Structure formats: structure tokens, C-alpha cells
Amino acid sequence: MPAALSMAMPARRAFARAALARRLSTGAQPPRVLVTGSLGQLGSTMVDALRARFGQANVVASDIRKPAPSQRASGPFVYADVLNRRALEQVIVDYGIDWVVHFSAILSAAGERNPALGLDVNINGFQNVLELARVHGLRVLSPSTIGAFGPTTPKDLTPDLTIMRPNTIYGISKVHMELLGEYYCEKYGVDFRSLRYPGIISADSPPGGGTTDYAIDIFHAALKHNRYTCFLQHDTRLPMAYITDCVAGTMQLLEAPQDALTQRVYNVHACDFSPEELVAEVRRQHSADFAIEYCPDFRQAIADTWPRTMADAPARRDWGWNPTLGTADIVRIMLAKLHPVYEQAAAAAESSAAAEAEAPAVVV
Ligand SMILES: NC(=O)c1ccc[n+]([C@@H]2O[C@H](COP(=O)([O-])OP(=O)(O)OC[C@H]3O[C@@H](n4cnc5c(N)ncnc54)[C@H](O)[C@@H]3O)[C@@H](O)[C@H]2O)c1
């Protein structure tokens, strides 16, 4: 009889765990990493962090859009449509990829505008990545979201394991992603990892069509017009994080040792606020007469189904999730980053108006 079959039950379980750990050991150092959807809101900051850690040449950025010259100059970039499994496989093989950070997605508001596209990219795209991870032994990190929860989920200190019956295409596709990732991990030993991001706030790249985008738009509007029309109600509290905390946490989970992980999908919470609390902070730090109007649209119904705060003790315990920035810090950073951009734009507009005024009139 083979040794494994003759083992007592506990020894057999330990053997199975060790075998799973061996199968999950996608620990090449430094790993070659592919980032899908790298030109989105979060992608370029994530690519920068990965390149700083693993080396420029070891991180391949990809998307279906054309990168800016600076993005192309900062390291390898390839066109990769996650819906085309064969083409994606060619990139993985050609570049000897070990880990995939899967950022291609259609976000909540964009998904409600085009459900067919949301289903296709979020479900079929993810299935392609996961299947290639199985075939080629890759580690896959694919973020989930607070949008994976739904109207019947407890809204305060929402735990990792709770009712998950979302009613948006985005949420449904993310629950599918979480469950399928766990299934592939259990059944085939695919090293799948995920964390449920809150709304992510950043200044360097525009948001991609989510329900928390107001918390970015408001800074542009404050600096441009000193007024903003918010698409959510004044008291809609949602979990949020600044992008540096988001990327730092993603790196921590990506690099965490296998045996530290007690689950495959983790809640992460950094801070939470409502539009009126954000407005109060913008008035305090930027302009006391900043004007706000609330005109809720279809995104209100989405936000109403999401948690207000999340419980994240397992992420803190297992892999050291430790966000550092709260609401006042985020407002300070966003204003400091965007202020020079709008000052420069205003100066350029002024000098081109002056040049126009000085130009001799053309007589026809
Ligand atoms: N930004 C947030 O606040 C937030 C919150 C929760 C979760 N997330 C998750 O984080 C990840 C990244 O989000 P983001 O905000 O950068 O999204 P984004 O919408 O800004 O970017 C997504 C990128 O995917 C690309 N893409 C679309 N279809 C594709 C396809 N067929 N093949 C390859 N690429 C394709 C787009 O061109 C885009 O650059 C997503 O999984 C998203 O669900 C983001």
C-alpha cells in the first residue's frame, strides 16, 4: 500500500497540507509579475511599487489602451486583452511570468451602464487569468471590493464572512471571482489571493467609473470652481482609503508567506466618511466658502447597499495590514498634489489669452 494511504488521519491531513503548500509555492525570487489593466486608476501606482521592489524589467505592465510616453518609458508594456486567453498566455510564456496582479475590471457605475461588458470582462477575463494560473503555476492577486456586499449585508463592522447577495453586476462578478478563486485554490492548488478594497482616492490618475468617485472629483471641482455637485446624498458613509495605503497593503498580501494566510479573501478598512464630512474638511483646509449641492443619481442606490465600515482583524493579524492615513490626511495630500496642477493650468490659460490679445488683428 502506498505510504500516504497507510497514514493515520491527522498525519494524512498534515501530508495533504504540506503537499498543498508545495503546490502553492510560486515563490520565485524576484518574481516576474504581469499587471493587467495597468493603465487604470490603481495600475500605474501599483506598477511603480512592484518595479521598485522587484526591478523594472521584472514587471510587465499591460492594458488594452495606449500608454502615455512616460508609462511606456518606465518599463515593459504589452497590449493584453484579458478576454483573449491565447494572447494572454503568450505574454505569460514569453515573459516567464510567475505572478499576475489582475486589475482589469469594469467598475460599479460603469458596469450598471453596460452590464454585458461588465460580465464579460469581470467574469470571463478573470476565468482566463485563473485558468492560465492553473496551467502555468502562477500566483494571482485579484482585488475584490466593498461592492461584493449587498443590501442584506450588515453595514457596520462588516465581517469577512457574512451575507453576500449584491445586486449590481460589479458585485455579482466580484463574488464569482472570490468563490472561483477559492475553488481553484482548494481544488488545483492555485495560489489565489484577494482583498476587498474600499473606495480608493488618488490624484495621479482619474477614477474608472466607481460609486466612490465623488471623493476624487470633489478635489478637482474645489480647485477649479470652488463648488461641487455631489451624486451621493450628504450622509452616505462609505469605507475609503488613500492609494498609498491600498498599494502598500496589496504588496503585503502579495508577498505574504503561504503559511501566514488563514483565508484567501480579506476585508481591509482604512477610514470612512460621508460627503458632508469630506466637505467640512475641504472647507477647513481649502476654502471656507466651498459650495456643495447634493443631486443623488443612480449611484445612490448602489452606495446604499454597501457597508459603512468593515472589520479587518484577519488582514491585520495574518499579513500586517496597517493603513496610516485618515480623512484629514487624505484631504491634505489631495489638495497639495492637485493645487500646483490647477495653478499651472490657470497660468497657461492666462498667458495664452494675453498672447491672443497682443496678436495683430488679421484683416481679410
Ligand atoms: N478604484 C477603486 O476605488 C476600487 C475599489 C474597489 C476595487 N477596485 C478594484 O481594483 C482593480 C483596479 O481598479 P481601477 O480603479 O484601477 O480600475 P479602472 O477602471 O481605473 O482600470 C481598469 C483597467 O482595465 C482595463 N481593461 C478593461 N477591459 C479590459 C480587457 N478586456 N483587457 C485588459 N484590460 C482591460 C481598462 O482599460 C482600465 O485601464 C479592479 O479589480 C477593481 O475592481 C478598485
The ligand as a Tripos MOL2 file, in Angstrom:
@<TRIPOS>MOLECULE
LIG
   44    48     1     0     0
SMALL
NO_CHARGES

@<TRIPOS>ATOM
      1 N1        -10.6260   52.2320   -7.7420 N.am      1 LIG1
      2 C1        -11.3220   51.8310   -6.6890 C.2       1 LIG1
      3 O1        -11.7940   52.6420   -5.8710 O.2       1 LIG1
      4 C2        -11.5370   50.3630   -6.4650 C.ar      1 LIG1
      5 C3        -12.3100   49.9520   -5.3680 C.ar      1 LIG1
      6 C4        -12.5260   48.5970   -5.1690 C.ar      1 LIG1
      7 C5        -11.9430   47.6580   -6.0020 C.ar      1 LIG1
      8 N2        -11.1970   48.0920   -7.0720 N.ar      1 LIG1
      9 C6        -10.6230   47.0600   -7.9430 C.3       1 LIG1
     10 O2         -9.2620   47.3550   -8.2220 O.3       1 LIG1
     11 C7         -8.9460   46.9240   -9.5510 C.3       1 LIG1
     12 C8         -8.3720   48.0920  -10.3270 C.3       1 LIG1
     13 O3         -9.3430   49.1320  -10.3400 O.3       1 LIG1
     14 P1         -9.1150   50.5460  -11.0660 P.3       1 LIG1
     15 O4         -9.8110   51.5530  -10.2310 O.co2     1 LIG1
     16 O5         -7.6900   50.7510  -11.4220 O.co2     1 LIG1
     17 O6         -9.9960   50.3200  -12.3740 O.3       1 LIG1
     18 P2        -10.0140   51.2090  -13.7160 P.3       1 LIG1
     19 O7        -11.3830   51.1160  -14.2880 O.co2     1 LIG1
     20 O8         -9.4620   52.5580  -13.4490 O.co2     1 LIG1
     21 O9         -8.9940   50.4160  -14.6440 O.3       1 LIG1
     22 C9         -9.2860   49.1780  -15.2070 C.3       1 LIG1
     23 C10        -8.4040   48.9630  -16.4150 C.3       1 LIG1
     24 O10        -8.8040   47.7320  -17.0110 O.3       1 LIG1
     25 C11        -8.6400   47.8880  -18.4070 C.3       1 LIG1
     26 N3         -9.4610   46.9210  -19.1620 N.ar      1 LIG1
     27 C12       -10.7870   46.9760  -19.4270 C.ar      1 LIG1
     28 N4        -11.1390   45.9280  -20.2030 N.ar      1 LIG1
     29 C13       -10.0210   45.1880  -20.3910 C.ar      1 LIG1
     30 C14        -9.7310   43.9970  -21.1050 C.ar      1 LIG1
     31 N5        -10.6810   43.3580  -21.8210 N.pl3     1 LIG1
     32 N6         -8.4660   43.5290  -21.0870 N.ar      1 LIG1
     33 C15        -7.4750   44.1800  -20.3940 C.ar      1 LIG1
     34 N7         -7.7000   45.3060  -19.7240 N.ar      1 LIG1
     35 C16        -8.9520   45.8160  -19.7160 C.ar      1 LIG1
     36 C17        -9.0570   49.3240  -18.6910 C.3       1 LIG1
     37 O11        -8.5200   49.7880  -19.9220 O.3       1 LIG1
     38 C18        -8.5150   50.0550  -17.4700 C.3       1 LIG1
     39 O12        -7.2600   50.6400  -17.7180 O.3       1 LIG1
     40 C19       -10.2500   46.3600  -10.1270 C.3       1 LIG1
     41 O13       -10.2750   44.9850   -9.9350 O.3       1 LIG1
     42 C20       -11.3180   47.0000   -9.2810 C.3       1 LIG1
     43 O14       -12.4860   46.2150   -9.2150 O.3       1 LIG1
     44 C21       -10.9870   49.4040   -7.3170 C.ar      1 LIG1
@<TRIPOS>BOND
     1     1     2 1
     2     2     3 2
     3     2     4 1
     4     4     5 ar
     5     4    44 ar
     6     5     6 ar
     7     6     7 ar
     8     7     8 ar
     9     8     9 1
    10     8    44 ar
    11     9    10 1
    12     9    42 1
    13    10    11 1
    14    11    12 1
    15    11    40 1
    16    12    13 1
    17    13    14 1
    18    14    15 2
    19    14    16 1
    20    14    17 1
    21    17    18 1
    22    18    19 2
    23    18    20 1
    24    18    21 1
    25    21    22 1
    26    22    23 1
    27    23    24 1
    28    23    38 1
    29    24    25 1
    30    25    26 1
    31    25    36 1
    32    26    27 ar
    33    26    35 ar
    34    27    28 ar
    35    28    29 ar
    36    29    30 ar
    37    29    35 ar
    38    30    31 1
    39    30    32 ar
    40    32    33 ar
    41    33    34 ar
    42    34    35 ar
    43    36    37 1
    44    36    38 1
    45    38    39 1
    46    40    41 1
    47    40    42 1
    48    42    43 1
@<TRIPOS>SUBSTRUCTURE
     1 LIG1         1 GROUP 0 **** ****
